[in-house]
Amino acid sequence: MFHRKENLYWNAGYDNRPNSNLSRNDYRTLHLSIAAGVDLTPLIEFWGVHPDNLVDLTAALKSKNVKCSKKILD
């Protein structure tokens, strides 16, 4: 489950990204993917939220060892 504190920060407009060059949307995708243990980018894109910088997001996911999931892609 996504952290309540992070959601409250997000809704209040606060920036809770620790020294990240990712946008708020991309950081949220990264954070949710880490919590889920798989790359949720395709699922979040399906909901209409596309990455602001796919290259940086992909690099951040790789650095955290978050891998793609065939189930998510399907």
mmJSON file of the N, C-alpha and C atoms, coordinates in Angstrom:
{"data_MODEL":{"atom_site":{
"group_PDB":["ATOM","ATOM","ATOM","ATOM","ATOM","ATOM","ATOM","ATOM","ATOM","ATOM","ATOM","ATOM","ATOM","ATOM","ATOM","ATOM","ATOM","ATOM","ATOM","ATOM","ATOM","ATOM","ATOM","ATOM","ATOM","ATOM","ATOM","ATOM","ATOM","ATOM","ATOM","ATOM","ATOM","ATOM","ATOM","ATOM","ATOM","ATOM","ATOM","ATOM","ATOM","ATOM","ATOM","ATOM","ATOM","ATOM","ATOM","ATOM","ATOM","ATOM","ATOM","ATOM","ATOM","ATOM","ATOM","ATOM","ATOM","ATOM","ATOM","ATOM","ATOM","ATOM","ATOM","ATOM","ATOM","ATOM","ATOM","ATOM","ATOM","ATOM","ATOM","ATOM","ATOM","ATOM","ATOM","ATOM","ATOM","ATOM","ATOM","ATOM","ATOM","ATOM","ATOM","ATOM","ATOM","ATOM","ATOM","ATOM","ATOM","ATOM","ATOM","ATOM","ATOM","ATOM","ATOM","ATOM","ATOM","ATOM","ATOM","ATOM","ATOM","ATOM","ATOM","ATOM","ATOM","ATOM","ATOM","ATOM","ATOM","ATOM","ATOM","ATOM","ATOM","ATOM","ATOM","ATOM","ATOM","ATOM","ATOM","ATOM","ATOM","ATOM","ATOM","ATOM","ATOM","ATOM","ATOM","ATOM","ATOM","ATOM","ATOM","ATOM","ATOM","ATOM","ATOM","ATOM","ATOM","ATOM","ATOM","ATOM","ATOM","ATOM","ATOM","ATOM","ATOM","ATOM","ATOM","ATOM","ATOM","ATOM","ATOM","ATOM","ATOM","ATOM","ATOM","ATOM","ATOM","ATOM","ATOM","ATOM","ATOM","ATOM","ATOM","ATOM","ATOM","ATOM","ATOM","ATOM","ATOM","ATOM","ATOM","ATOM","ATOM","ATOM","ATOM","ATOM","ATOM","ATOM","ATOM","ATOM","ATOM","ATOM","ATOM","ATOM","ATOM","ATOM","ATOM","ATOM","ATOM","ATOM","ATOM","ATOM","ATOM","ATOM","ATOM","ATOM","ATOM","ATOM","ATOM","ATOM","ATOM","ATOM","ATOM","ATOM","ATOM","ATOM","ATOM","ATOM","ATOM","ATOM","ATOM","ATOM","ATOM","ATOM","ATOM","ATOM","ATOM","ATOM","ATOM","ATOM","ATOM","ATOM"],
"id":[1,2,3,4,5,6,7,8,9,10,11,12,13,14,15,16,17,18,19,20,21,22,23,24,25,26,27,28,29,30,31,32,33,34,35,36,37,38,39,40,41,42,43,44,45,46,47,48,49,50,51,52,53,54,55,56,57,58,59,60,61,62,63,64,65,66,67,68,69,70,71,72,73,74,75,76,77,78,79,80,81,82,83,84,85,86,87,88,89,90,91,92,93,94,95,96,97,98,99,100,101,102,103,104,105,106,107,108,109,110,111,112,113,114,115,116,117,118,119,120,121,122,123,124,125,126,127,128,129,130,131,132,133,134,135,136,137,138,139,140,141,142,143,144,145,146,147,148,149,150,151,152,153,154,155,156,157,158,159,160,161,162,163,164,165,166,167,168,169,170,171,172,173,174,175,176,177,178,179,180,181,182,183,184,185,186,187,188,189,190,191,192,193,194,195,196,197,198,199,200,201,202,203,204,205,206,207,208,209,210,211,212,213,214,215,216,217,218,219,220,221,222],
"type_symbol":["N","C","C","N","C","C","N","C","C","N","C","C","N","C","C","N","C","C","N","C","C","N","C","C","N","C","C","N","C","C","N","C","C","N","C","C","N","C","C","N","C","C","N","C","C","N","C","C","N","C","C","N","C","C","N","C","C","N","C","C","N","C","C","N","C","C","N","C","C","N","C","C","N","C","C","N","C","C","N","C","C","N","C","C","N","C","C","N","C","C","N","C","C","N","C","C","N","C","C","N","C","C","N","C","C","N","C","C","N","C","C","N","C","C","N","C","C","N","C","C","N","C","C","N","C","C","N","C","C","N","C","C","N","C","C","N","C","C","N","C","C","N","C","C","N","C","C","N","C","C","N","C","C","N","C","C","N","C","C","N","C","C","N","C","C","N","C","C","N","C","C","N","C","C","N","C","C","N","C","C","N","C","C","N","C","C","N","C","C","N","C","C","N","C","C","N","C","C","N","C","C","N","C","C","N","C","C","N","C","C","N","C","C","N","C","C","N","C","C","N","C","C"],
"label_atom_id":["N","CA","C","N","CA","C","N","CA","C","N","CA","C","N","CA","C","N","CA","C","N","CA","C","N","CA","C","N","CA","C","N","CA","C","N","CA","C","N","CA","C","N","CA","C","N","CA","C","N","CA","C","N","CA","C","N","CA","C","N","CA","C","N","CA","C","N","CA","C","N","CA","C","N","CA","C","N","CA","C","N","CA","C","N","CA","C","N","CA","C","N","CA","C","N","CA","C","N","CA","C","N","CA","C","N","CA","C","N","CA","C","N","CA","C","N","CA","C","N","CA","C","N","CA","C","N","CA","C","N","CA","C","N","CA","C","N","CA","C","N","CA","C","N","CA","C","N","CA","C","N","CA","C","N","CA","C","N","CA","C","N","CA","C","N","CA","C","N","CA","C","N","CA","C","N","CA","C","N","CA","C","N","CA","C","N","CA","C","N","CA","C","N","CA","C","N","CA","C","N","CA","C","N","CA","C","N","CA","C","N","CA","C","N","CA","C","N","CA","C","N","CA","C","N","CA","C","N","CA","C","N","CA","C","N","CA","C","N","CA","C","N","CA","C","N","CA","C","N","CA","C","N","CA","C","N","CA","C"],
"label_alt_id":[null,null,null,null,null,null,null,null,null,null,null,null,null,null,null,null,null,null,null,null,null,null,null,null,null,null,null,null,null,null,null,null,null,null,null,null,null,null,null,null,null,null,null,null,null,null,null,null,null,null,null,null,null,null,null,null,null,null,null,null,null,null,null,null,null,null,null,null,null,null,null,null,null,null,null,null,null,null,null,null,null,null,null,null,null,null,null,null,null,null,null,null,null,null,null,null,null,null,null,null,null,null,null,null,null,null,null,null,null,null,null,null,null,null,null,null,null,null,null,null,null,null,null,null,null,null,null,null,null,null,null,null,null,null,null,null,null,null,null,null,null,null,null,null,null,null,null,null,null,null,null,null,null,null,null,null,null,null,null,null,null,null,null,null,null,null,null,null,null,null,null,null,null,null,null,null,null,null,null,null,null,null,null,null,null,null,null,null,null,null,null,null,null,null,null,null,null,null,null,null,null,null,null,null,null,null,null,null,null,null,null,null,null,null,null,null,null,null,null,null,null,null],
"label_comp_id":["MET","MET","MET","PHE","PHE","PHE","HIS","HIS","HIS","ARG","ARG","ARG","LYS","LYS","LYS","GLU","GLU","GLU","ASN","ASN","ASN","LEU","LEU","LEU","TYR","TYR","TYR","TRP","TRP","TRP","ASN","ASN","ASN","ALA","ALA","ALA","GLY","GLY","GLY","TYR","TYR","TYR","ASP","ASP","ASP","ASN","ASN","ASN","ARG","ARG","ARG","PRO","PRO","PRO","ASN","ASN","ASN","SER","SER","SER","ASN","ASN","ASN","LEU","LEU","LEU","SER","SER","SER","ARG","ARG","ARG","ASN","ASN","ASN","ASP","ASP","ASP","TYR","TYR","TYR","ARG","ARG","ARG","THR","THR","THR","LEU","LEU","LEU","HIS","HIS","HIS","LEU","LEU","LEU","SER","SER","SER","ILE","ILE","ILE","ALA","ALA","ALA","ALA","ALA","ALA","GLY","GLY","GLY","VAL","VAL","VAL","ASP","ASP","ASP","LEU","LEU","LEU","THR","THR","THR","PRO","PRO","PRO","LEU","LEU","LEU","ILE","ILE","ILE","GLU","GLU","GLU","PHE","PHE","PHE","TRP","TRP","TRP","GLY","GLY","GLY","VAL","VAL","VAL","HIS","HIS","HIS","PRO","PRO","PRO","ASP","ASP","ASP","ASN","ASN","ASN","LEU","LEU","LEU","VAL","VAL","VAL","ASP","ASP","ASP","LEU","LEU","LEU","THR","THR","THR","ALA","ALA","ALA","ALA","ALA","ALA","LEU","LEU","LEU","LYS","LYS","LYS","SER","SER","SER","LYS","LYS","LYS","ASN","ASN","ASN","VAL","VAL","VAL","LYS","LYS","LYS","CYS","CYS","CYS","SER","SER","SER","LYS","LYS","LYS","LYS","LYS","LYS","ILE","ILE","ILE","LEU","LEU","LEU","ASP","ASP","ASP"],
"label_asym_id":["A","A","A","A","A","A","A","A","A","A","A","A","A","A","A","A","A","A","A","A","A","A","A","A","A","A","A","A","A","A","A","A","A","A","A","A","A","A","A","A","A","A","A","A","A","A","A","A","A","A","A","A","A","A","A","A","A","A","A","A","A","A","A","A","A","A","A","A","A","A","A","A","A","A","A","A","A","A","A","A","A","A","A","A","A","A","A","A","A","A","A","A","A","A","A","A","A","A","A","A","A","A","A","A","A","A","A","A","A","A","A","A","A","A","A","A","A","A","A","A","A","A","A","A","A","A","A","A","A","A","A","A","A","A","A","A","A","A","A","A","A","A","A","A","A","A","A","A","A","A","A","A","A","A","A","A","A","A","A","A","A","A","A","A","A","A","A","A","A","A","A","A","A","A","A","A","A","A","A","A","A","A","A","A","A","A","A","A","A","A","A","A","A","A","A","A","A","A","A","A","A","A","A","A","A","A","A","A","A","A","A","A","A","A","A","A","A","A","A","A","A","A"],
"label_entity_id":["1","1","1","1","1","1","1","1","1","1","1","1","1","1","1","1","1","1","1","1","1","1","1","1","1","1","1","1","1","1","1","1","1","1","1","1","1","1","1","1","1","1","1","1","1","1","1","1","1","1","1","1","1","1","1","1","1","1","1","1","1","1","1","1","1","1","1","1","1","1","1","1","1","1","1","1","1","1","1","1","1","1","1","1","1","1","1","1","1","1","1","1","1","1","1","1","1","1","1","1","1","1","1","1","1","1","1","1","1","1","1","1","1","1","1","1","1","1","1","1","1","1","1","1","1","1","1","1","1","1","1","1","1","1","1","1","1","1","1","1","1","1","1","1","1","1","1","1","1","1","1","1","1","1","1","1","1","1","1","1","1","1","1","1","1","1","1","1","1","1","1","1","1","1","1","1","1","1","1","1","1","1","1","1","1","1","1","1","1","1","1","1","1","1","1","1","1","1","1","1","1","1","1","1","1","1","1","1","1","1","1","1","1","1","1","1","1","1","1","1","1","1"],
"label_seq_id":[1,1,1,2,2,2,3,3,3,4,4,4,5,5,5,6,6,6,7,7,7,8,8,8,9,9,9,10,10,10,11,11,11,12,12,12,13,13,13,14,14,14,15,15,15,16,16,16,17,17,17,18,18,18,19,19,19,20,20,20,21,21,21,22,22,22,23,23,23,24,24,24,25,25,25,26,26,26,27,27,27,28,28,28,29,29,29,30,30,30,31,31,31,32,32,32,33,33,33,34,34,34,35,35,35,36,36,36,37,37,37,38,38,38,39,39,39,40,40,40,41,41,41,42,42,42,43,43,43,44,44,44,45,45,45,46,46,46,47,47,47,48,48,48,49,49,49,50,50,50,51,51,51,52,52,52,53,53,53,54,54,54,55,55,55,56,56,56,57,57,57,58,58,58,59,59,59,60,60,60,61,61,61,62,62,62,63,63,63,64,64,64,65,65,65,66,66,66,67,67,67,68,68,68,69,69,69,70,70,70,71,71,71,72,72,72,73,73,73,74,74,74],
"pdbx_PDB_ins_code":[null,null,null,null,null,null,null,null,null,null,null,null,null,null,null,null,null,null,null,null,null,null,null,null,null,null,null,null,null,null,null,null,null,null,null,null,null,null,null,null,null,null,null,null,null,null,null,null,null,null,null,null,null,null,null,null,null,null,null,null,null,null,null,null,null,null,null,null,null,null,null,null,null,null,null,null,null,null,null,null,null,null,null,null,null,null,null,null,null,null,null,null,null,null,null,null,null,null,null,null,null,null,null,null,null,null,null,null,null,null,null,null,null,null,null,null,null,null,null,null,null,null,null,null,null,null,null,null,null,null,null,null,null,null,null,null,null,null,null,null,null,null,null,null,null,null,null,null,null,null,null,null,null,null,null,null,null,null,null,null,null,null,null,null,null,null,null,null,null,null,null,null,null,null,null,null,null,null,null,null,null,null,null,null,null,null,null,null,null,null,null,null,null,null,null,null,null,null,null,null,null,null,null,null,null,null,null,null,null,null,null,null,null,null,null,null,null,null,null,null,null,null],
"Cartn_x":[0.843,0.0,0.894,0.467,1.236,1.165,2.252,2.356,1.42,0.673,-0.286,0.419,1.578,2.325,2.699,3.172,3.53,2.315,1.177,-0.045,-0.47,-0.345,-0.689,0.245,1.548,2.492,2.111,1.798,1.446,0.23,-0.815,-2.048,-1.854,-0.94,-0.68,0.277,0.867,1.768,3.2,3.521,4.894,5.768,7.031,7.993,8.732,8.452,9.035,10.056,10.637,11.605,13.001,13.668,15.02,16.064,16.515,17.583,17.376,16.199,15.88,15.748,16.226,16.035,14.745,13.955,12.681,11.602,10.655,9.495,8.652,7.692,6.823,6.073,5.572,4.85,5.767,6.967,7.899,8.371,8.579,8.977,7.867,6.625,5.507,5.45,5.668,5.695,6.824,8.002,9.129,8.788,8.248,7.932,6.878,5.855,4.826,5.394,6.263,6.874,7.763,8.524,9.365,8.486,7.399,6.496,5.865,5.55,4.918,5.93,7.18,8.217,8.331,7.573,7.642,7.422,7.841,7.672,6.199,5.587,4.164,3.936,4.994,4.871,3.783,3.709,2.66,1.237,1.062,-0.253,-0.632,0.316,0.06,-0.161,0.565,0.321,-1.089,-1.548,-2.909,-3.93,-3.66,-4.557,-4.406,-3.481,-3.359,-2.243,-1.411,-0.3,0.988,1.481,2.677,3.925,5.048,6.282,6.683,7.209,7.719,9.079,9.879,11.191,11.42,11.059,11.132,12.56,13.533,14.936,15.37,15.106,15.495,14.705,13.416,12.597,13.104,13.409,13.927,15.254,16.122,17.41,17.207,16.265,15.984,15.417,14.545,13.99,15.092,15.998,17.112,18.03,18.287,19.179,18.583,17.269,16.574,16.262,16.745,16.541,15.056,14.261,12.84,12.688,12.167,12.089,10.677,10.596,9.304,8.557,7.26,6.429,5.573,5.592,4.757,3.278,2.892,1.493,1.052,1.919,1.592,1.461,2.385,2.331,1.075,0.657,-0.56,-1.783],
"Cartn_y":[-1.182,0.0,1.253,2.213,3.456,4.211,4.842,5.498,6.698,6.748,7.831,9.191,9.232,10.489,11.036,10.163,10.587,11.154,10.502,10.97,12.332,12.525,13.821,14.915,14.607,15.571,15.918,14.904,15.101,16.017,15.723,16.511,17.941,18.137,19.483,20.267,19.596,20.283,20.347,19.637,19.637,18.726,19.052,18.258,17.35,16.059,15.097,14.194,14.665,13.857,14.092,13.035,13.211,13.368,14.578,14.856,14.128,14.229,13.514,14.487,14.046,14.855,14.462,13.572,13.158,14.189,14.304,15.158,14.507,15.241,14.683,13.462,13.518,12.366,11.154,11.373,10.264,9.702,10.574,10.103,9.244,9.665,8.877,7.511,7.465,6.183,5.308,5.893,5.156,4.617,5.476,5.102,3.987,4.105,3.062,1.755,1.85,0.657,-0.064,0.7,0.093,-0.639,-0.004,-0.634,-1.902,-1.912,-3.077,-4.155,-3.774,-4.725,-4.963,-4.228,-4.314,-2.916,-2.74,-1.46,-1.26,-0.267,0.022,1.059,1.486,2.526,2.227,1.006,0.753,0.876,0.443,0.537,1.994,2.771,4.188,4.953,4.578,5.181,4.867,3.649,3.259,4.185,4.625,5.536,6.973,7.217,8.546,9.41,8.865,9.63,9.111,9.845,9.432,10.015,9.307,9.824,11.159,12.04,13.314,13.121,12.197,11.9,10.399,9.654,8.197,7.695,8.395,7.976,8.011,9.128,9.248,8.286,8.114,7.191,5.764,5.367,4.019,3.808,4.8,4.703,4.568,5.323,5.246,3.878,3.338,2.004,0.95,1.064,0.116,0.221,1.447,1.632,1.037,0.949,0.348,-1.126,-1.661,-3.074,-3.438,-2.521,-2.763,-3.204,-4.377,-4.969,-4.901,-5.066,-5.12,-6.393,-6.357,-7.526,-7.817,-9.048,-9.458,-9.262,-9.52,-9.347,-7.892,-6.972,-5.552,-5.155,-5.619,-5.283,-5.838,-7.025,-7.621,-6.898],
"Cartn_z":[0.0,0.0,0.0,-0.759,-0.857,0.466,0.821,2.116,2.231,3.326,3.551,3.608,4.272,4.387,3.009,2.135,0.776,0.05,0.204,-0.435,0.115,1.422,2.007,1.492,1.398,0.834,-0.595,-1.367,-2.778,-2.9,-2.149,-2.231,-1.751,-0.812,-0.296,-1.192,-2.184,-3.102,-2.628,-1.535,-1.037,-1.88,-1.918,-2.675,-1.694,-1.752,-0.826,-1.522,-2.624,-3.367,-2.816,-2.35,-1.803,-2.918,-3.15,-4.123,-5.452,-5.986,-7.214,-8.374,-9.552,-10.753,-11.463,-10.843,-11.433,-11.129,-12.038,-11.776,-10.684,-10.176,-9.127,-9.642,-10.883,-11.445,-11.583,-12.102,-12.288,-10.954,-9.966,-8.644,-8.033,-8.212,-7.682,-8.361,-9.668,-10.38,-9.843,-9.638,-9.084,-7.701,-6.839,-5.468,-5.431,-6.238,-6.293,-6.846,-7.838,-8.428,-7.422,-6.662,-5.623,-4.613,-4.202,-3.226,-3.788,-5.082,-5.708,-6.087,-6.246,-6.622,-8.113,-8.913,-10.375,-10.964,-12.209,-12.903,-13.248,-12.632,-12.854,-13.95,-14.636,-15.651,-16.684,-17.266,-18.257,-17.678,-16.449,-15.813,-15.549,-15.074,-14.8,-16.106,-17.159,-18.476,-18.959,-18.713,-19.096,-18.445,-17.225,-16.52,-16.992,-17.932,-18.53,-17.982,-17.097,-16.55,-17.187,-18.171,-18.908,-18.246,-18.327,-17.726,-18.344,-17.505,-17.996,-18.655,-18.114,-18.689,-18.55,-19.577,-19.545,-19.357,-19.925,-19.804,-18.335,-17.652,-16.248,-15.361,-15.65,-14.866,-15.03,-16.25,-16.506,-15.787,-15.815,-15.124,-13.611,-13.067,-11.63,-11.263,-12.101,-11.85,-11.893,-12.854,-12.95,-11.744,-11.285,-10.138,-8.862,-8.802,-7.648,-7.882,-9.006,-9.378,-9.486,-10.034,-10.271,-11.723,-11.919,-13.257,-13.83,-15.132,-15.827,-15.448,-15.583,-15.314,-16.525,-16.982,-18.122,-17.794,-16.548,-16.132,-16.256,-15.881,-15.991,-17.454,-18.285,-19.705,-20.373,-19.956,-20.535,-20.043],
"occupancy":[1.0,1.0,1.0,1.0,1.0,1.0,1.0,1.0,1.0,1.0,1.0,1.0,1.0,1.0,1.0,1.0,1.0,1.0,1.0,1.0,1.0,1.0,1.0,1.0,1.0,1.0,1.0,1.0,1.0,1.0,1.0,1.0,1.0,1.0,1.0,1.0,1.0,1.0,1.0,1.0,1.0,1.0,1.0,1.0,1.0,1.0,1.0,1.0,1.0,1.0,1.0,1.0,1.0,1.0,1.0,1.0,1.0,1.0,1.0,1.0,1.0,1.0,1.0,1.0,1.0,1.0,1.0,1.0,1.0,1.0,1.0,1.0,1.0,1.0,1.0,1.0,1.0,1.0,1.0,1.0,1.0,1.0,1.0,1.0,1.0,1.0,1.0,1.0,1.0,1.0,1.0,1.0,1.0,1.0,1.0,1.0,1.0,1.0,1.0,1.0,1.0,1.0,1.0,1.0,1.0,1.0,1.0,1.0,1.0,1.0,1.0,1.0,1.0,1.0,1.0,1.0,1.0,1.0,1.0,1.0,1.0,1.0,1.0,1.0,1.0,1.0,1.0,1.0,1.0,1.0,1.0,1.0,1.0,1.0,1.0,1.0,1.0,1.0,1.0,1.0,1.0,1.0,1.0,1.0,1.0,1.0,1.0,1.0,1.0,1.0,1.0,1.0,1.0,1.0,1.0,1.0,1.0,1.0,1.0,1.0,1.0,1.0,1.0,1.0,1.0,1.0,1.0,1.0,1.0,1.0,1.0,1.0,1.0,1.0,1.0,1.0,1.0,1.0,1.0,1.0,1.0,1.0,1.0,1.0,1.0,1.0,1.0,1.0,1.0,1.0,1.0,1.0,1.0,1.0,1.0,1.0,1.0,1.0,1.0,1.0,1.0,1.0,1.0,1.0,1.0,1.0,1.0,1.0,1.0,1.0,1.0,1.0,1.0,1.0,1.0,1.0,1.0,1.0,1.0,1.0,1.0,1.0],
"B_iso_or_equiv":[0.0,0.0,0.0,0.0,0.0,0.0,0.0,0.0,0.0,0.0,0.0,0.0,0.0,0.0,0.0,0.0,0.0,0.0,0.0,0.0,0.0,0.0,0.0,0.0,0.0,0.0,0.0,0.0,0.0,0.0,0.0,0.0,0.0,0.0,0.0,0.0,0.0,0.0,0.0,0.0,0.0,0.0,0.0,0.0,0.0,0.0,0.0,0.0,0.0,0.0,0.0,0.0,0.0,0.0,0.0,0.0,0.0,0.0,0.0,0.0,0.0,0.0,0.0,0.0,0.0,0.0,0.0,0.0,0.0,0.0,0.0,0.0,0.0,0.0,0.0,0.0,0.0,0.0,0.0,0.0,0.0,0.0,0.0,0.0,0.0,0.0,0.0,0.0,0.0,0.0,0.0,0.0,0.0,0.0,0.0,0.0,0.0,0.0,0.0,0.0,0.0,0.0,0.0,0.0,0.0,0.0,0.0,0.0,0.0,0.0,0.0,0.0,0.0,0.0,0.0,0.0,0.0,0.0,0.0,0.0,0.0,0.0,0.0,0.0,0.0,0.0,0.0,0.0,0.0,0.0,0.0,0.0,0.0,0.0,0.0,0.0,0.0,0.0,0.0,0.0,0.0,0.0,0.0,0.0,0.0,0.0,0.0,0.0,0.0,0.0,0.0,0.0,0.0,0.0,0.0,0.0,0.0,0.0,0.0,0.0,0.0,0.0,0.0,0.0,0.0,0.0,0.0,0.0,0.0,0.0,0.0,0.0,0.0,0.0,0.0,0.0,0.0,0.0,0.0,0.0,0.0,0.0,0.0,0.0,0.0,0.0,0.0,0.0,0.0,0.0,0.0,0.0,0.0,0.0,0.0,0.0,0.0,0.0,0.0,0.0,0.0,0.0,0.0,0.0,0.0,0.0,0.0,0.0,0.0,0.0,0.0,0.0,0.0,0.0,0.0,0.0,0.0,0.0,0.0,0.0,0.0,0.0],
"pdbx_formal_charge":[null,null,null,null,null,null,null,null,null,null,null,null,null,null,null,null,null,null,null,null,null,null,null,null,null,null,null,null,null,null,null,null,null,null,null,null,null,null,null,null,null,null,null,null,null,null,null,null,null,null,null,null,null,null,null,null,null,null,null,null,null,null,null,null,null,null,null,null,null,null,null,null,null,null,null,null,null,null,null,null,null,null,null,null,null,null,null,null,null,null,null,null,null,null,null,null,null,null,null,null,null,null,null,null,null,null,null,null,null,null,null,null,null,null,null,null,null,null,null,null,null,null,null,null,null,null,null,null,null,null,null,null,null,null,null,null,null,null,null,null,null,null,null,null,null,null,null,null,null,null,null,null,null,null,null,null,null,null,null,null,null,null,null,null,null,null,null,null,null,null,null,null,null,null,null,null,null,null,null,null,null,null,null,null,null,null,null,null,null,null,null,null,null,null,null,null,null,null,null,null,null,null,null,null,null,null,null,null,null,null,null,null,null,null,null,null,null,null,null,null,null,null],
"auth_seq_id":[1,1,1,2,2,2,3,3,3,4,4,4,5,5,5,6,6,6,7,7,7,8,8,8,9,9,9,10,10,10,11,11,11,12,12,12,13,13,13,14,14,14,15,15,15,16,16,16,17,17,17,18,18,18,19,19,19,20,20,20,21,21,21,22,22,22,23,23,23,24,24,24,25,25,25,26,26,26,27,27,27,28,28,28,29,29,29,30,30,30,31,31,31,32,32,32,33,33,33,34,34,34,35,35,35,36,36,36,37,37,37,38,38,38,39,39,39,40,40,40,41,41,41,42,42,42,43,43,43,44,44,44,45,45,45,46,46,46,47,47,47,48,48,48,49,49,49,50,50,50,51,51,51,52,52,52,53,53,53,54,54,54,55,55,55,56,56,56,57,57,57,58,58,58,59,59,59,60,60,60,61,61,61,62,62,62,63,63,63,64,64,64,65,65,65,66,66,66,67,67,67,68,68,68,69,69,69,70,70,70,71,71,71,72,72,72,73,73,73,74,74,74],
"auth_comp_id":["MET","MET","MET","PHE","PHE","PHE","HIS","HIS","HIS","ARG","ARG","ARG","LYS","LYS","LYS","GLU","GLU","GLU","ASN","ASN","ASN","LEU","LEU","LEU","TYR","TYR","TYR","TRP","TRP","TRP","ASN","ASN","ASN","ALA","ALA","ALA","GLY","GLY","GLY","TYR","TYR","TYR","ASP","ASP","ASP","ASN","ASN","ASN","ARG","ARG","ARG","PRO","PRO","PRO","ASN","ASN","ASN","SER","SER","SER","ASN","ASN","ASN","LEU","LEU","LEU","SER","SER","SER","ARG","ARG","ARG","ASN","ASN","ASN","ASP","ASP","ASP","TYR","TYR","TYR","ARG","ARG","ARG","THR","THR","THR","LEU","LEU","LEU","HIS","HIS","HIS","LEU","LEU","LEU","SER","SER","SER","ILE","ILE","ILE","ALA","ALA","ALA","ALA","ALA","ALA","GLY","GLY","GLY","VAL","VAL","VAL","ASP","ASP","ASP","LEU","LEU","LEU","THR","THR","THR","PRO","PRO","PRO","LEU","LEU","LEU","ILE","ILE","ILE","GLU","GLU","GLU","PHE","PHE","PHE","TRP","TRP","TRP","GLY","GLY","GLY","VAL","VAL","VAL","HIS","HIS","HIS","PRO","PRO","PRO","ASP","ASP","ASP","ASN","ASN","ASN","LEU","LEU","LEU","VAL","VAL","VAL","ASP","ASP","ASP","LEU","LEU","LEU","THR","THR","THR","ALA","ALA","ALA","ALA","ALA","ALA","LEU","LEU","LEU","LYS","LYS","LYS","SER","SER","SER","LYS","LYS","LYS","ASN","ASN","ASN","VAL","VAL","VAL","LYS","LYS","LYS","CYS","CYS","CYS","SER","SER","SER","LYS","LYS","LYS","LYS","LYS","LYS","ILE","ILE","ILE","LEU","LEU","LEU","ASP","ASP","ASP"],
"auth_asym_id":["A","A","A","A","A","A","A","A","A","A","A","A","A","A","A","A","A","A","A","A","A","A","A","A","A","A","A","A","A","A","A","A","A","A","A","A","A","A","A","A","A","A","A","A","A","A","A","A","A","A","A","A","A","A","A","A","A","A","A","A","A","A","A","A","A","A","A","A","A","A","A","A","A","A","A","A","A","A","A","A","A","A","A","A","A","A","A","A","A","A","A","A","A","A","A","A","A","A","A","A","A","A","A","A","A","A","A","A","A","A","A","A","A","A","A","A","A","A","A","A","A","A","A","A","A","A","A","A","A","A","A","A","A","A","A","A","A","A","A","A","A","A","A","A","A","A","A","A","A","A","A","A","A","A","A","A","A","A","A","A","A","A","A","A","A","A","A","A","A","A","A","A","A","A","A","A","A","A","A","A","A","A","A","A","A","A","A","A","A","A","A","A","A","A","A","A","A","A","A","A","A","A","A","A","A","A","A","A","A","A","A","A","A","A","A","A","A","A","A","A","A","A"],
"auth_atom_id":["N","CA","C","N","CA","C","N","CA","C","N","CA","C","N","CA","C","N","CA","C","N","CA","C","N","CA","C","N","CA","C","N","CA","C","N","CA","C","N","CA","C","N","CA","C","N","CA","C","N","CA","C","N","CA","C","N","CA","C","N","CA","C","N","CA","C","N","CA","C","N","CA","C","N","CA","C","N","CA","C","N","CA","C","N","CA","C","N","CA","C","N","CA","C","N","CA","C","N","CA","C","N","CA","C","N","CA","C","N","CA","C","N","CA","C","N","CA","C","N","CA","C","N","CA","C","N","CA","C","N","CA","C","N","CA","C","N","CA","C","N","CA","C","N","CA","C","N","CA","C","N","CA","C","N","CA","C","N","CA","C","N","CA","C","N","CA","C","N","CA","C","N","CA","C","N","CA","C","N","CA","C","N","CA","C","N","CA","C","N","CA","C","N","CA","C","N","CA","C","N","CA","C","N","CA","C","N","CA","C","N","CA","C","N","CA","C","N","CA","C","N","CA","C","N","CA","C","N","CA","C","N","CA","C","N","CA","C","N","CA","C","N","CA","C","N","CA","C","N","CA","C","N","CA","C","N","CA","C"],
"pdbx_PDB_model_num":[1,1,1,1,1,1,1,1,1,1,1,1,1,1,1,1,1,1,1,1,1,1,1,1,1,1,1,1,1,1,1,1,1,1,1,1,1,1,1,1,1,1,1,1,1,1,1,1,1,1,1,1,1,1,1,1,1,1,1,1,1,1,1,1,1,1,1,1,1,1,1,1,1,1,1,1,1,1,1,1,1,1,1,1,1,1,1,1,1,1,1,1,1,1,1,1,1,1,1,1,1,1,1,1,1,1,1,1,1,1,1,1,1,1,1,1,1,1,1,1,1,1,1,1,1,1,1,1,1,1,1,1,1,1,1,1,1,1,1,1,1,1,1,1,1,1,1,1,1,1,1,1,1,1,1,1,1,1,1,1,1,1,1,1,1,1,1,1,1,1,1,1,1,1,1,1,1,1,1,1,1,1,1,1,1,1,1,1,1,1,1,1,1,1,1,1,1,1,1,1,1,1,1,1,1,1,1,1,1,1,1,1,1,1,1,1,1,1,1,1,1,1]
}}}
